[in-house]
């Protein structure tokens, strides 16, 4: 008879005694969601999540440990039954009640029910598509061009030398990038000359989507072989995030933008040590090898291209030396680029007065081996004019420094 009495008491405790006497205690609610094959614990939950898991930690009396007595109710939806009710691993007096439900489209306040009686409110914050896109940002949008064996971030380049183009950027969000798996990320390349567009989808890995920022690069299917204006535009869904313009130019246009900003001599002594000097040493035997060095750049911002230059040695009329040329291929950008085509033995410099920097027939600069001559003044105020001298950027720089010192009263 005792077993039947125990069953009767359980029925009384479960169904006849008011719920207030058996209300669960010490409630704790945990939310997480699943997306792109991973589980995320941060809030809010994106509308695109594959599933939302609501886990409630309760201290339950024995009559309240029946899983089917519980439900989670969302306004406008039928009640959701729990997937699991189990003891907590850390506290055997507590139980974990787990619900699995699809992600709501907007933030809602769910109700946790026991035998259709309200025992707790469960707010479920949802990140909408508009809110996600409003916070999404593209940082450092860049076009990188492959020129020969080098890849340079450039917005202007020589079309005939282009071997590849890539649009690179860093995408950032205050939340994880997981919603991009549904919205889609793509880059559109466009030629203004032909009006042809290539829309290239961007595929981010699951690990990239689980972070708040990711870097990516995409390339168009065809290279910009013709000169003209091009653009790359980044999109998330239908929203434009960033756009950058870049220009392909001819080799002749690139050559016109060249500028020589400085020149030096590379001097190698007997120990093999190399140093840079404005003028070659005047002491015999001080230098074993000497070579010209020119610093060039393009005045076009973002320019990049290869160019074949020549350093032609100019000799005196009585010199028996044949013309000497030092050639080299150098990558020029809008920043300083050094052209150092080689060095000559000291004995080969006899009779050579200067090095001319040339591109084809175009003279770019002159680097004189002779020091800048000085005019000699006499007592009557007259002066003996200096001998003929080939002016160079080095002489111009030295003149500017001397004038600056005179203005400051240092000389």
N, C-alpha and C positions, 0 to 999 in steps of 0.2 A: 504494500500500500504506500510505502514511502516514496517510491519512484513516481507514482501518479500524483502525489502531493507536490513534489518538486516541479513537475510539469505545470501543474495548476498555478503554483506561485510564480513561475516564469511568465505564464500567460497574463497574470494579474499585473506583474511589474511592467510588462511590455505594452499592454493595451489599455489597461484600466486606470493606472496611476497617471496623473497629468505629466506632460512632457517637462514641465518646469523642474520636477524632482529628479529627472534623469537627463537633464541637459548636459552635453559634453562640456568638459572644462579644458582650460589652457589651449585654446585653439591657435594654430599658426598656419598661414596659407603661403604656399610657394608656387610661383608661376614659372614656366619655361615653355619654349617652343622649338619646333623642329623645322629646319629649312636647309636646302642644298645638301642634304645628307648628314647634317650635323645638328647638335642640340645646343641651344643658346639660353642663357639665364638672364640676360639683360632685358630691361624694359625701355620703351614700349614694345609691344609685339607687332611686327609688320603685318599688314593686311594680306600679304602674299605667303605667310607661313603655311607650311604643309599641315601642321597640327599644333594645337595648344594643349599643354598638360597642366592641369590644376591638381596640386597635391596639398591635402589638408592634414595637418598633424593634430590628433585629438587624444584626450585622455577619456577613455570610454569605460563605462560600467559593463559588466557581463551582458545584461539584457540588450545593450546597444551595439553589439558586435556582429550584427547581421548586415552583410554588404548590400543586399537588395532593399534595405530599409532607407537607403540614402539616394539622393538625386541632386543634380545641379540644374537649375532652371534659369534660362536666359529669356528675357522678354521677347515674345513673338515666336518662340521655338518650343518644341516639345521637351519635357524633362529628359536629361541625359543621365543614364545610370553609370555607376562607377565601374572602372575596369578591374580595380584591385583594392582589397582591404587586408593589410598585413601589419604585423607587429613591427615597431621601430627597432632597428638594429642596436641603437644605443640605449634606448629606454624601453624595456619590455612592458611598462605600464601604458605606453603610448601606442597609437595605431596610425598608420598612414593610409589615407583614403585618396585614391588616384582616379581622376577623370581625364578622358581624352576627347577633345572636341575640335571641330574645324575653326579656323581663325575668323572671328567676326570682322565685318567690314568697317565698323566704327567702334569706339570705346563703349563698353557696356558694364553694367553692374549685375553680376550673376547672383543667384540666391542658392545657398546650400540648405537642402531640406532633409529632415529626418521624419519619415512617415508623413511627408507633405507638410511638416511644420518647419517654419523658418528657424534656423539655428545660427546662420552667419551670412554676411554679405561678402561677395568676392568681386572686387573691382578688376576688370580686365582692360588695361589701357592698350589702345590700338594705334599704330602709326599708319596714317592713310598715305596713298600714293602721292597726293598733292603736297603733304607735309614732308615726305621723304625727298621729293624733287626740289622743294624750296630750300632744303638744307644741303643738297648735293653740290659739290664744287669740283672744278678742274684746276689743278695747280701746275704751273710750269709747262704749259703746252709748248712743244718744241718740234721742229722739223729737222731731222738729221739726214744728211746726204752722204752717200758713199762715193768718194772720189778716189779711184784707184784702190790702194790698200788702206786708205784712211777713211774714217767716218767723222764728219764734222757737223756740229749744230750750226746751220746756216739758213738764212732767209733769201739769199741771192747766191747763185752758183752758175758755173759754166755748164750749159745743157749737154754739150758733146762729151763732157767728161763724166757725167752722172752714171753711176753703176747701180744705184739703189736709193730709194727714198723711204723714210719711216717717220710716221707721226707718233710722238711719244708724249705721255702726260701722266700725272699722278691724280687719281680721283679720290676725293675725301668725303666723309660723311660723319656726323656726330654719332650715328648708330652703325651697325654692321652693314656691309654692302650686299647682304643676301637678297634684298628686293630686286637688285639688278638682274638676277636670274630670270625674273618674270618680265621686267620692263624692257630689258635688252639695252646693250651699249654698242654704238657703232660710230664709225668715222666716215665722212664723205669727202672724197677728193674731187676737185673740180678744176677744169681748164677754162679760163676765160676766153681763150682764143677759139676753141672748138665747142665750148659749152657742154662737153662730155663729162659725166659724173660717174664715179665709182663709189658705191656704198659698201663699206667693208665692216662686217660684224666683228665685235670684240668678244672673245671667249675668255672669261676669267675662271680660274680653277676654284674648286670648293674651298681650298685653304685661303685663297685671296678674298673670296666673298665673305669669309668668316672674320676678316679684319675690317677696320674702319677706314683704311686707305690702301690703295694698290697702285702699282705702276704697270703700264702696259705700252706696247708699241705695235702698230699695224702698218702695212705697206700696200700701195696700190698695185693692181695687176700689171700695169704698164708704166714705163718710165717716162718722165717728161723730156723727150728728145728734142723738142722744138722750143725756141725761145718764146717767152711770154709769161703772163701772170697766172698763178695757180693758187689754190686755197685748200686748207684742211679744216673741217668742222666736226666737232665732237658733239654727239647727241646721246641722251638717255631717254629711251622711249621716243617721244616726239619733241622733247624739250632740248633746245640748243644750249650747250654748256659753255663752249668756247670756240673761237675760230682764229686761224692764223693764215696770213698771206705769204707766199714765197714766189720768187722770180727766177726764171731761167734765162741767162743771157748768153750772147755769143762770146767767143774768145777775144774778138776785137774790142767789144764793149768792156770786157774784163781788163784788157791791157790798158785801156784809157784811164782806168781807175787807180792804176799803180802810183804809189808815192814812196820816195826814198826819204826816210826820216833820220838816217844817220849812217856813218861809215867809219870803219876802224881798220887797223892792221892786226892780223894774227901773227904774233912773233914767237918763234920757237928757239930757245937757247940750246947750248951744248948738252944740257942735262935732259933735254926733251920736254921741259916744261913750257907750256903755251900760255901766253897772256895777251890781252888786248890793249893796243896803244893807239893814240890818235895819229902819231907820226912814227915812221920807222926810226930805229936807233941810228944815231950819227957816228957812234964809235965803231970802228971796224972790228969785226969778229964778235960783236955782242949778240948778233942774231945769226942763226944757222939757216933758218928757213923763214920766209915772209910770204904772207898771202893776204889778199884783200877780203874784207867782210863788209857787206851792205845790209842795213836793216830796212825792210820794206813792209808796206801794208797797203790795204785798199781803203780809200776814203768812203766807199760804200758800206754802210752798216750791214753786218751779217753776211758779207761777201766771203766766198771760198772758191779756190780754183788753183790748179797747177799751171805753172808757166816755165818755159825753158829760157834761161837767161845766160848771157855771156859777159865775162870780164875780159876786155881786150886791153892788152898792154900797149901803151903808146911809147915809141922810142924817139930819140933825137935824130936829126937828119943824118948825122955822121955814124950812127950806130949800124953795125953789120948784123944785128940780131934779126932773125925773121919775126914777123908778127906772132905774138903769143896770145892764145885764147884759153881761158878757163871756163868751162861750161857746166851747167848743172840744172836740175829740175827742182823747183822749190814750191811748196804749198803756201799760198798767200791767203791770209784772212784779213779781217779789219783790225786785228791786233798785230804786234811786231813779229815779223818773221825774218830769220837770219839767213842770208845767202852767203855761204863761205865755200866757193868752188874748189879751193885747193891752195897749196903753198908751193913756192918756188925756192930753189937754193939761192943763197945770197949771191953767188957768182953769176946767176942768170939775170940779176936785176941791174947789172951795169948797162947804162944807156937807156933804161926804162924810166920815163918821167912820171907816168900816171897810169891808172887803170880806169877804163871807161866801162860803165855798166850799160849794157845794151839788150834790148829785146828786138830781135830782127834788126831793122835799120833805125829803130828809135833809140836815141840817147837818153838814158835815165839819170845818170849821175857820173861824176868824175872824182876819183880819189887820187890825189897827187902824192908822189913820193918825196917831193921837195918841201921843206918847211916854208911857212908863210914868210915872204921877204919883208924887210922893214925899210922904210925910207930914212935916209940919213940927213939930218938938219945941220946947216953950217951956222957960223956966227952971225951972218947977215940975215938970217931968217929963211934963207932958201933951203932947198933940199934936193938931194939927188933921187930921182924917181927909181923905184925898185924895178928889177927885171920883170919880164912877162911872167905871169903866174896863172895857171889854170884854176879858176875858182871852183870850190867843191863844197858839199854840205858840211864837211869837217871844218873847213875854213870859216864858213858861215856860222857854225856853232861856236867856234873859238872867238870870232868877232863879237857875237852876242854876249858871251861871257865877259869879255874885256869891257864892253860898253856898260854892262850891268855893274861891274866893279867900279868903273868911273862914276856912274850915277850914285853909287853908295859912298864914294869918297875913299875907296880902299886903295886906289892908285893915283 
